[in-house]
Amino acid sequence: MTTQNTIDSSWTVFIEILSDEFTAKTGFGVYAHITPTDVDMAYQQYQLRNAPMRLFVREYVRHYA
């Protein structure tokens, strides 16, 4: 697997987890709350932190929900 495929896979999983968390907390998916640019920035923040993806997403959504 190439680096690009790994990044794409991680990005896809991040979006799915983020949308699932927003839906669970609010009943609406991620794009009902934040813009695609915000999603990209959240993913960049996640990459800089040494935290599990689900934990990062839970804390991120708590801030917006």
Summary of the structure (lengths in Angstrom):
residues: 65
radius of gyration: 11.6
end to end distance: 35.9
largest distance: 36.1
contacts: 159
relative contact order: 0.16
helix: 80%
strand: 0%
